[in-house]
Amino acid sequence: MQFRSANDFKKVVAQDTQEIILSEEVTFTWHLKKLVDERELKLAELASITGIQAHTLSRYANNNQAFNTVSLVHVFALMIALRITDMSELFTIEFPNNTVERFNEEAEEWKQTKVMPYELYALLKKNKGLVISHCPFLFILLLLLVHGNVQ
């Protein structure tokens, strides 16, 4: 992600969200300039079609707009106006290969075992307190402790 400064990032992203985003390397890239150039369309014309302010479109086109401030309404409007059906034509979000592999492995294990990856569980516990419904084993242990069945 690219921000003009750490303060810009902190101003627009909640603390809990900052932590999970900063825990991984991710690249967000707009392809709007290429799309408008291919269509010989001016940003001012695209602004008139979509209702998105021209200065906002300019920031998107120049990759100066942080992805966390992008509205889904803008994404939908741009896709419709530019007649594209795959959002990867409008922008891409990329993770390093090692992260992709790790996420795929963790997602598969999570689906099979129904156990959240530890890193996410730690964030859940830290940010919201222990949520028992996500930890059936701990819930059962807590019930046993409360009812005095564990020595």
PyMOL commands that set and color helices and strands:
alter all, ss='L'
color gray80, all
select helices_A, chain A and resi 6-12+15-22+32-38+43-50+54-61+67-69+72-82+87-89+97-113+118-128+132-134+136-146
alter helices_A, ss='H'
color red, helices_A
select strands_A, chain A and resi 27-30+91-94
alter strands_A, ss='S'
color yellow, strands_A
deselect
rebuild
show_as cartoon
